[in-house]
């Protein structure tokens, strides 16, 4: 049963060794092509390809020489190397930005193996398109349904969703102010030259 399940926990666990060695903890006989496919799906290929030696790049114990998001993507790639029938992502994209998280979910959805995915997340956007969403409150399931059903019938889900929406809008607003301010600074700087 265990060979049919791939798990990526929130706290990424990486070992001292190469990228390839870390990925092969998912399947010690995995081909280089399988490793590359897993890196592509997990959105880790670009940063791995930028490292000296690529698959032979040496990762320090616990991935100390990688960012939090890079460590999480490596852990997801290791789970994908197994080509699992069941993929459990236990809040394993929490350190990813929203765009990378969306690209990851899209890539998993389009996998040719089509695993059953259990996605644990605190981000409403991450679970919005799931076939079924289970809402937990104080460790107990309080509702099950689609995004649309829960938006109509579950106050706990509505609260999570609206808070995430406000946080996202606020973040975009801050970014917009920063960009506008940066443009104004640039214009003022050019004007005074």
C-alpha positions as CSV (number, residue, x, y, z in Angstrom):
1,X,0.0,0.0,0.0
2,X,2.8,2.4,1.0
3,X,4.3,2.2,-2.5
4,X,1.1,3.7,-4.0
5,X,1.2,6.8,-1.8
6,X,3.4,9.9,-2.1
7,X,3.5,12.3,0.8
8,X,4.8,15.9,0.9
9,X,4.7,17.3,4.4
10,X,4.6,21.0,5.3
11,X,8.1,20.8,6.9
12,X,10.3,19.8,4.1
13,X,12.9,17.2,5.0
14,X,16.0,17.1,2.8
15,X,19.2,15.2,3.3
16,X,22.8,16.1,2.7
17,X,23.4,14.9,-0.9
18,X,22.7,15.7,-4.5
19,X,19.3,16.8,-5.8
20,X,19.1,13.4,-7.6
21,X,19.9,11.5,-4.4
22,X,17.2,13.5,-2.5
23,X,14.6,12.8,-5.2
24,X,15.5,9.1,-5.4
25,X,14.3,8.7,-1.8
26,X,10.9,8.6,-3.5
27,X,12.1,5.8,-5.8
28,X,15.7,4.6,-5.7
29,X,15.4,3.3,-9.3
30,X,13.9,6.4,-10.8
31,X,15.3,7.4,-14.2
32,X,16.7,10.8,-14.9
33,X,13.7,11.5,-17.0
34,X,11.4,10.7,-14.1
35,X,13.4,13.1,-11.9
36,X,13.1,15.8,-14.5
37,X,9.4,15.3,-14.9
38,X,8.9,15.5,-11.1
39,X,10.9,18.7,-11.0
40,X,8.8,20.2,-13.8
41,X,5.5,19.4,-12.1
42,X,6.7,20.5,-8.7
43,X,7.8,23.9,-10.2
44,X,11.4,23.1,-9.1
45,X,13.0,22.6,-12.4
46,X,13.9,26.2,-13.1
47,X,15.8,26.7,-9.8
48,X,17.5,23.3,-10.0
49,X,18.6,24.0,-13.6
50,X,20.1,27.3,-12.4
51,X,22.3,25.5,-9.8
52,X,25.8,24.4,-10.7
53,X,25.6,20.7,-11.7
54,X,21.8,20.7,-11.8
55,X,20.8,17.3,-10.6
56,X,24.3,16.8,-9.1
57,X,24.0,20.1,-7.1
58,X,24.9,19.3,-3.5
59,X,22.1,20.1,-1.0
60,X,23.2,20.7,2.6
61,X,21.6,18.9,5.5
62,X,17.9,20.0,5.9
63,X,18.3,22.0,2.7
64,X,20.0,24.9,4.4
65,X,21.3,26.2,1.1
66,X,17.7,26.4,-0.4
67,X,14.9,28.8,0.4
68,X,11.7,27.6,2.1
69,X,9.8,27.4,-1.1
70,X,12.6,25.6,-2.9
71,X,12.7,23.0,-0.1
72,X,9.0,22.5,-0.3
73,X,9.1,22.1,-4.1
74,X,11.9,19.5,-3.7
75,X,9.8,17.5,-1.2
76,X,6.8,17.6,-3.6
77,X,9.1,16.5,-6.4
78,X,10.3,13.5,-4.3
79,X,6.7,12.5,-3.6
80,X,6.0,12.7,-7.4
81,X,9.0,10.6,-8.3
82,X,7.1,7.6,-6.9
83,X,4.3,8.2,-9.5
84,X,1.8,7.6,-6.7
85,X,-1.8,6.6,-7.1
86,X,-2.5,8.7,-4.0
87,X,-0.7,12.1,-3.4
88,X,-1.0,13.7,0.0
89,X,0.1,17.4,0.1
90,X,0.0,18.3,3.7
91,X,0.2,22.1,3.5
92,X,3.3,21.5,1.5
93,X,3.0,24.7,-0.6
94,X,2.7,27.2,2.3
95,X,6.0,28.8,1.5
96,X,5.2,29.2,-2.2
97,X,3.9,32.5,-3.7
98,X,0.4,32.4,-5.1
99,X,1.4,32.2,-8.7
100,X,3.8,29.2,-8.1
101,X,1.1,27.5,-6.0
102,X,-1.4,27.9,-8.8
103,X,1.1,26.6,-11.4
104,X,1.8,23.6,-9.1
105,X,-1.9,22.7,-8.7
106,X,-2.4,23.1,-12.5
107,X,0.5,20.8,-13.3
108,X,-0.6,18.2,-10.8
109,X,-4.1,18.3,-12.2
110,X,-2.7,17.7,-15.7
111,X,-0.4,14.8,-14.7
112,X,-0.8,11.8,-17.0
113,X,-0.8,9.4,-14.0
114,X,-3.8,11.3,-12.6
115,X,-3.4,10.5,-8.9
116,X,-6.0,11.0,-6.3
117,X,-4.9,14.1,-4.4
118,X,-5.5,15.0,-0.8
119,X,-4.6,18.6,-0.3
120,X,-4.3,20.1,3.2
121,X,-4.1,23.9,3.0
122,X,-4.9,27.0,4.9
123,X,-5.3,28.9,1.6
124,X,-8.8,29.0,0.2
125,X,-7.4,29.5,-3.3
126,X,-5.5,26.3,-3.1
127,X,-8.6,24.1,-2.5
128,X,-11.2,26.2,-4.4
129,X,-11.3,23.8,-7.4
130,X,-11.2,20.6,-5.5
131,X,-14.0,18.0,-6.1
132,X,-14.7,17.9,-2.4
133,X,-13.6,20.2,0.4
134,X,-13.7,19.2,4.0
135,X,-13.8,22.1,6.5
136,X,-12.2,21.4,9.8
137,X,-12.9,23.5,12.9
138,X,-11.1,22.6,16.2
139,X,-10.1,19.3,14.7
140,X,-13.6,18.3,13.6
141,X,-15.2,18.2,10.2
142,X,-18.0,20.8,10.2
143,X,-18.8,20.7,6.5
144,X,-18.1,18.9,3.2
145,X,-18.9,20.2,-0.3
146,X,-17.6,22.1,-3.3
147,X,-16.5,25.7,-3.1
148,X,-19.8,26.9,-4.3
149,X,-21.8,24.8,-1.8
150,X,-19.6,25.8,1.1
151,X,-19.9,29.5,0.1
152,X,-23.6,29.2,0.5
153,X,-23.9,26.9,3.5
154,X,-20.7,27.1,5.7
155,X,-19.9,30.2,7.7
156,X,-16.5,28.8,8.7
157,X,-15.5,28.4,5.1
158,X,-16.9,31.8,4.1
159,X,-14.8,33.4,6.8
160,X,-11.6,31.6,5.7
161,X,-12.3,32.5,2.0
162,X,-13.2,36.2,2.6
163,X,-10.2,36.7,5.0
164,X,-7.9,35.2,2.3
165,X,-9.5,37.4,-0.3
166,X,-9.0,40.5,1.8
167,X,-5.4,39.5,2.6
168,X,-4.7,39.0,-1.1
169,X,-6.3,42.3,-2.1
170,X,-4.5,44.1,0.7
171,X,-1.2,42.6,-0.5
172,X,-1.9,43.7,-4.1
173,X,-2.9,47.1,-2.8
174,X,0.4,47.5,-1.0
175,X,2.3,46.2,-4.0
176,X,0.4,48.7,-6.2
177,X,1.2,51.6,-3.8
178,X,4.9,50.5,-3.8
179,X,5.0,50.4,-7.6
180,X,3.2,53.8,-7.9
181,X,5.6,55.3,-5.3
182,X,8.6,53.8,-7.1
183,X,7.4,55.2,-10.4
184,X,6.9,58.6,-8.8
185,X,10.4,58.5,-7.3
186,X,11.8,57.5,-10.7
187,X,9.9,60.4,-12.3
188,X,11.1,62.8,-9.7
189,X,14.6,61.6,-10.0
190,X,14.5,62.0,-13.8
191,X,12.9,65.4,-13.5
192,X,15.6,66.7,-11.3
193,X,18.5,65.6,-13.6
